[in-house]
């Protein structure tokens, strides 16, 4: 394993563990409306990343990113994708849909593999096709059983998979890229927060001191796993990155079922069983590839 791969695994694992535990953080701020919490995440992330850039003296990279026309377009796209993902995730967590967010992030690795095939020319073998098909069967079963599309799970899976794809093809490192992404979203977020403040509806007047501290800490809670993820995404193949993403949804599922006591009936179990079966096939294929790689390197 070369240094880039080793570092990529470390950063990706750290990101997914933090993401898996993130519902605990947002649940503690459920008194704050989802849109207001999203705007706080964006604004305080911008300040947090700006401090890191100043400490590391990396503002030249931000300037370089903004000078690249293609880079600016990609960063704008990634900003919209991550903004959408953040909002849906916050809303879902604080409206007792942690299990649905778990389903979305279980599907994300398979979506990564599909996007890798479509856009990065990464070949899909027979087992990977079976894995994706099984996950799709789970979604179809969910639609038939509940009578509607599992929009929370699908929105999270699609938005984050595309975010990972865009991040992988960009030539911008994680920290300056994240600053530009939050800078794109910050003006509207700040305007909305100011409007709430002037109208007396902003939550800082209504929540406790500890909750206000947590609200200010939303920048660090948001930025650190994203920075780690971007580091990992740029150093790992999409398939490898996809295999590691099961850490986060497993932690979230355990929180949703055992801590927040969300319903997990037999119908939902069938949906998850299809997705887990796809993941099992997918992981088996990845482990087989790794074994063959190791064997060939020894020879």
C-alpha positions in Angstrom: 0.0 0.0 0.0 1.5 3.3 -1.0 1.5 6.5 1.1 -1.4 8.1 -0.8 -3.6 5.1 -0.3 -2.6 4.8 3.4 -3.4 8.5 4.0 -6.6 8.2 2.0 -7.9 5.3 4.1 -7.1 7.2 7.4 -8.8 10.4 6.3 -11.8 8.6 4.9 -12.3 6.5 8.0 -12.1 9.5 10.2 -14.7 11.3 8.1 -17.2 8.4 8.1 -17.0 7.9 11.9 -17.6 11.6 12.5 -20.5 11.5 10.0 -22.0 8.4 11.6 -22.1 10.2 15.0 -23.3 13.5 13.6 -27.0 12.8 14.3 -26.2 13.2 18.0 -25.0 16.7 17.4 -27.9 17.9 15.3 -30.5 16.2 17.6 -29.2 18.4 20.4 -30.2 21.4 18.2 -33.6 20.2 17.1 -35.2 23.3 18.5 -33.6 25.2 15.7 -35.5 25.0 12.3 -33.7 23.1 9.6 -33.2 26.0 7.2 -31.8 28.2 10.0 -29.5 25.4 11.2 -28.3 24.9 7.6 -27.5 28.6 7.3 -25.6 28.6 10.5 -23.6 25.5 9.3 -22.6 27.4 6.2 -21.7 30.7 7.8 -19.7 29.2 10.7 -18.0 26.7 8.3 -16.8 29.7 6.2 -15.3 31.4 9.3 -13.8 28.1 10.6 -12.2 27.3 7.2 -10.9 30.9 6.8 -9.1 30.6 10.2 -7.5 27.3 9.1 -6.4 28.8 5.8 -4.8 31.7 7.6 -3.0 29.5 10.0 -1.7 27.3 7.2 -1.0 30.3 4.9 -2.9 28.7 2.0 -4.8 31.6 0.6 -2.9 31.4 -2.6 -4.6 28.1 -3.3 -8.0 29.8 -3.0 -6.9 32.5 -5.4 -5.6 29.8 -7.8 -8.9 27.9 -7.6 -10.9 31.1 -8.4 -8.6 31.8 -11.3 -9.5 28.5 -13.0 -12.8 28.9 -14.9 -13.5 25.2 -15.0 -12.6 24.9 -11.3 -15.1 27.7 -10.4 -17.9 26.0 -12.3 -17.1 22.6 -10.6 -16.9 24.3 -7.1 -20.3 26.0 -7.7 -21.8 22.7 -8.6 -20.3 21.0 -5.6 -21.6 23.8 -3.4 -25.2 23.2 -4.6 -24.8 19.5 -4.1 -23.5 19.7 -0.6 -25.9 22.4 0.4 -28.8 20.2 -0.7 -27.3 17.2 1.1 -26.9 19.2 4.3 -30.4 20.5 4.3 -32.1 17.2 3.7 -29.9 15.5 6.3 -30.6 18.1 9.0 -34.4 18.1 8.3 -34.4 14.3 8.3 -32.5 13.9 11.6 -34.6 16.5 13.4 -37.9 15.0 12.1 -37.1 11.5 13.3 -35.8 10.0 10.0 -32.3 9.0 11.1 -33.0 5.4 9.8 -33.9 6.9 6.4 -30.6 8.9 6.3 -28.8 5.6 7.1 -30.5 4.0 4.1 -29.4 6.8 1.9 -25.8 6.5 3.0 -25.9 2.7 2.6 -26.9 3.2 -1.0 -24.2 5.9 -1.6 -21.3 3.5 -2.1 -23.2 1.6 -4.8 -24.1 5.0 -6.4 -20.4 5.9 -6.3 -19.6 2.7 -8.2 -22.3 3.5 -10.8 -21.0 7.0 -11.3 -17.5 5.7 -11.5 -18.6 3.5 -14.4 -20.6 6.3 -16.2 -18.2 9.2 -15.8 -14.7 7.8 -14.8 -14.7 4.8 -17.2 -14.2 2.4 -14.2 -15.5 -1.0 -15.3 -18.3 -2.7 -13.5 -17.9 -6.5 -13.2 -20.7 -9.0 -12.9 -20.7 -8.9 -9.1 -20.9 -5.1 -9.0 -23.9 -5.2 -11.4 -25.6 -7.7 -9.1 -24.9 -5.5 -6.0 -26.4 -2.4 -7.6 -29.4 -4.4 -8.9 -30.1 -5.7 -5.4 -30.0 -2.2 -4.0 -32.4 -1.1 -6.7 -34.7 -4.0 -5.8 -34.7 -2.7 -2.2 -35.8 0.8 -3.4 -38.5 -0.7 -5.6 -39.8 -2.8 -2.7 -39.9 0.3 -0.5 -41.9 2.1 -3.2 -44.4 -0.8 -3.4 -44.7 -1.2 0.3 -44.9 2.4 1.4 -46.6 3.7 -1.8 -44.0 6.5 -2.3 -40.4 6.9 -3.4 -37.9 6.9 -0.4 -37.0 10.5 -1.3 -34.9 11.2 1.8 -32.6 8.2 1.2 -32.4 8.8 -2.6 -31.7 12.5 -2.3 -28.9 11.9 0.2 -27.4 9.1 -1.9 -27.5 10.9 -5.2 -26.4 14.3 -4.0 -23.5 12.9 -2.0 -22.3 10.5 -4.7 -22.2 13.3 -7.2 -20.4 15.5 -4.7 -17.8 12.9 -4.3 -17.5 12.6 -8.0 -17.1 16.3 -8.6 -14.5 16.5 -5.7 -12.5 13.7 -7.2 -12.1 15.4 -10.6 -11.3 18.8 -9.3 -7.7 20.0 -9.1 -8.4 21.9 -5.8 -7.3 20.6 -2.5 -9.9 20.0 0.3 -9.4 23.1 2.4 -9.4 25.9 -0.2 -12.2 24.0 -2.1 -14.4 23.9 1.0 -13.8 27.6 1.6 -15.0 28.4 -1.9 -18.0 26.1 -1.6 -19.1 27.7 1.6 -18.4 31.2 0.2 -20.8 30.5 -2.7 -23.6 29.6 -0.2 -22.7 32.1 2.5 -24.2 35.4 1.2 -27.8 34.1 1.0 -27.3 32.2 4.3 -26.1 35.4 6.0 -29.0 37.4 4.5 -31.5 34.9 5.8 -30.0 34.9 9.3 -30.0 38.7 9.4 -33.6 38.8 8.4 -34.5 36.4 11.2 -32.5 38.5 13.7 -34.2 41.8 12.7 -37.6 40.1 12.8 -36.9 38.7 16.3 -37.4 35.1 15.1 -33.7 34.0 15.2 -33.2 31.0 17.5 -30.2 32.4 19.5 -32.7 34.4 21.5 -34.7 31.3 22.4 -32.2 28.5 23.1 -29.8 27.9 26.0 -26.2 29.1 26.2 -25.0 25.5 25.6 -27.1 25.3 22.5 -25.7 28.6 21.2 -22.2 27.2 21.7 -23.1 24.1 19.8 -24.6 26.3 17.1 -21.3 28.2 16.8 -19.5 24.9 16.7 -21.5 23.8 13.7 -18.7 25.1 11.5 -16.1 22.8 13.0 -18.6 19.8 13.2 -19.4 20.3 9.5 -16.0 21.2 8.1 -13.7 18.6 9.7 -15.4 15.5 8.3 -15.7 17.2 4.9 -12.1 18.1 4.9 -11.2 14.5 5.8 -13.5 13.1 3.1 -12.1 15.4 0.4 -8.5 14.3 1.4 -9.6 10.7 1.1 -11.6 11.1 -2.1 -8.6 12.5 -3.9 -6.4 9.6 -2.9 -8.6 6.6 -3.3 -10.5 5.0 -6.2 -14.3 5.5 -6.0 -14.7 1.7 -5.4 -12.4 1.8 -2.4 -14.0 4.9 -1.1 -17.4 3.3 -1.5 -16.4 0.3 0.6 -15.5 2.5 3.5 -18.7 4.4 3.5 -20.5 1.7 5.3 -19.1 2.9 8.6 -21.3 6.0 8.7 -24.7 4.5 7.9 -24.1 1.6 10.3 -23.5 4.0 13.2 -26.5 6.1 12.1 -28.7 3.1 11.9 -27.7 2.0 15.4 -28.5 5.4 16.7 -31.8 5.6 14.9 -33.1 2.2 16.1 -31.5 1.8 19.6 -31.0 5.4 20.8 -33.8 7.3 19.1 -36.2 4.3 18.9 -37.4 5.0 15.4 -39.7 2.3 13.9 -37.9 -0.6 12.1 -40.7 -3.0 11.0 -40.6 -6.1 8.9 -41.2 -4.1 5.7 -38.3 -1.8 6.3 -36.2 -4.8 7.2 -36.9 -6.3 3.8 -35.8 -3.1 2.1 -32.6 -3.0 4.1 -32.0 -6.7 3.5 -31.9 -6.1 -0.3 -29.5 -3.2 0.2 -27.3 -5.1 2.7 -27.3 -8.1 0.3 -26.0 -5.7 -2.4 -23.4 -4.4 -0.1 -22.3 -7.9 0.9 -21.8 -8.8 -2.8 -20.0 -5.5 -3.4 -17.7 -6.0 -0.4 -16.9 -9.6 -1.4 -16.0 -8.4 -4.8 -13.7 -5.6 -3.4 -12.0 -8.1 -1.0 -11.5 -10.5 -3.8 -9.8 -7.8 -5.9 -7.6 -6.7 -3.0 -6.6 -10.4 -2.4 -5.7 -10.8 -6.1 -3.7 -7.5 -6.1 -1.8 -8.6 -3.0 -1.1 -12.1 -4.4 0.1 -10.7 -7.7 2.4 -8.2 -6.0 4.0 -11.0 -3.9 4.7 -12.9 -7.1 
